[in-house]
């Protein structure tokens, strides 16, 4: 069985009054996640026109290793720290096709 690289695009829309908190907590995830097994890249972006909008562009060796990441304690800590501070969250699992 071959495993296929997985691309994740995650959109986080912070409540305006909680933007700095959310940004701080998102930044805390970067170094620890980049050191995880299977992480190829974990890039955080902030929208130029809507400062409340953040986007992670991630590539993982395979879905299984990404799922291990999703179950790690640092993500649980992020969820607890930002509880009620995020207006909208969407996540897309994608496969590179060209």
ZILINFEN-V99155 format. One record per residue. RES is the residue in one small letter. SS is DSSP state (~ for helix, > for strand, _ for the rest). PSI is psi in degrees with one decimal (999 if undefined). NEAR is the number of other ideal C-beta (glycine too) atoms within 10 Angstrom. Layout:
res=RES ss=SS psi=PSI near=NEAR
res=RES ss=SS psi=PSI near=NEAR
This chain:
res=x ss=_ psi=129.5 near=2
res=x ss=_ psi=145.3 near=4
res=x ss=_ psi=146.6 near=12
res=x ss=_ psi=141.6 near=9
res=x ss=_ psi=142.4 near=15
res=x ss=> psi=132.4 near=21
res=x ss=> psi=134.5 near=16
res=x ss=> psi=132.2 near=18
res=x ss=> psi=114.6 near=13
res=x ss=> psi=127.3 near=16
res=x ss=> psi=127.4 near=15
res=x ss=> psi=117.7 near=23
res=x ss=> psi=109.4 near=18
res=x ss=> psi=149.0 near=25
res=x ss=_ psi=139.1 near=15
res=x ss=~ psi=-44.2 near=10
res=x ss=~ psi=-9.5 near=9
res=x ss=~ psi=7.1 near=16
res=x ss=~ psi=-47.6 near=18
res=x ss=~ psi=-39.2 near=11
res=x ss=~ psi=-49.4 near=15
res=x ss=~ psi=-45.1 near=21
res=x ss=~ psi=-45.0 near=17
res=x ss=~ psi=-44.6 near=11
res=x ss=~ psi=-36.9 near=21
res=x ss=~ psi=-42.4 near=18
res=x ss=~ psi=-32.7 near=11
res=x ss=~ psi=-24.9 near=14
res=x ss=~ psi=-22.2 near=18
res=x ss=~ psi=-59.3 near=13
res=x ss=~ psi=-43.8 near=10
res=x ss=~ psi=-36.6 near=16
res=x ss=~ psi=-41.4 near=18
res=x ss=~ psi=-23.2 near=13
res=x ss=_ psi=-7.9 near=9
res=x ss=_ psi=148.7 near=15
res=x ss=_ psi=130.1 near=9
res=x ss=_ psi=-12.2 near=18
res=x ss=> psi=119.9 near=17
res=x ss=> psi=-47.8 near=13
res=x ss=> psi=154.4 near=12
res=x ss=> psi=87.2 near=20
res=x ss=> psi=126.5 near=11
res=x ss=> psi=134.7 near=17
res=x ss=> psi=151.8 near=11
res=x ss=> psi=132.8 near=15
res=x ss=_ psi=138.6 near=12
res=x ss=_ psi=-24.9 near=7
res=x ss=_ psi=-23.4 near=5
res=x ss=_ psi=97.2 near=12
res=x ss=_ psi=-12.8 near=13
res=x ss=_ psi=-8.3 near=19
res=x ss=> psi=122.7 near=17
res=x ss=> psi=150.7 near=22
res=x ss=> psi=129.2 near=15
res=x ss=> psi=131.7 near=19
res=x ss=> psi=115.1 near=14
res=x ss=> psi=146.1 near=21
res=x ss=> psi=134.6 near=17
res=x ss=> psi=149.5 near=24
res=x ss=_ psi=-35.9 near=15
res=x ss=_ psi=169.9 near=13
res=x ss=~ psi=-36.1 near=16
res=x ss=~ psi=-43.4 near=11
res=x ss=~ psi=-34.3 near=16
res=x ss=~ psi=-39.6 near=20
res=x ss=~ psi=-33.9 near=12
res=x ss=~ psi=-43.2 near=13
res=x ss=~ psi=-44.5 near=20
res=x ss=~ psi=-21.5 near=10
res=x ss=_ psi=4.2 near=8
res=x ss=_ psi=154.8 near=14
res=x ss=~ psi=-28.8 near=8
res=x ss=~ psi=-28.1 near=15
res=x ss=~ psi=-36.2 near=14
res=x ss=~ psi=-42.6 near=11
res=x ss=~ psi=-40.4 near=14
res=x ss=~ psi=-46.0 near=16
res=x ss=~ psi=-41.1 near=12
res=x ss=~ psi=-42.0 near=9
res=x ss=~ psi=-30.0 near=13
res=x ss=_ psi=11.6 near=19
res=x ss=_ psi=122.1 near=8
res=x ss=_ psi=-2.5 near=7
res=x ss=_ psi=-11.6 near=16
res=x ss=> psi=125.1 near=18
res=x ss=> psi=-38.8 near=14
res=x ss=> psi=141.9 near=11
res=x ss=> psi=127.4 near=13
res=x ss=> psi=145.6 near=10
res=x ss=> psi=133.5 near=12
res=x ss=> psi=125.5 near=9
res=x ss=> psi=123.9 near=12
res=x ss=> psi=153.9 near=13
res=x ss=_ psi=129.9 near=9
res=x ss=_ psi=126.6 near=9
res=x ss=_ psi=-13.8 near=4
res=x ss=_ psi=999 near=2
